[in-house]
Amino acid sequence: MDNVYIRQEKETSHVAFSPDEASVLRQIARLLVRERFMTREEQIRFLAFLKEGD
């Protein structure tokens, strides 16, 4: 197969979370790391995503 290059659009989030929702999502991310369903790096990216929505 020839080299095929697909340009990926950067996803942007315009989701605004309430402070309560963001707090719950942070707690879920913390739990996922503790239970080893998510790596620490993934948690950091997820928290950055939450921060974008602010």
C-alpha positions, 0 to 999 in steps of 0.5 A, spaced: 500 500 500 502 506 498 504 511 503 497 514 505 497 520 510 491 522 513 491 529 516 487 529 523 483 535 525 485 537 532 479 536 537 477 542 540 472 542 546 467 547 548 464 543 553 463 547 559 462 543 566 459 546 572 464 546 578 460 540 581 461 536 575 468 538 574 470 536 581 466 529 580 470 528 574 477 529 577 475 524 583 473 519 577 480 520 574 483 519 581 480 513 582 481 510 575 489 511 576 488 508 583 485 502 580 490 502 574 485 503 569 488 509 567 495 511 567 498 518 570 499 521 563 492 520 561 490 523 567 494 529 566 491 529 559 484 528 562 485 534 567 487 538 562 481 537 557 477 539 563 481 545 564 480 547 557 472 547 558 473 552 564 
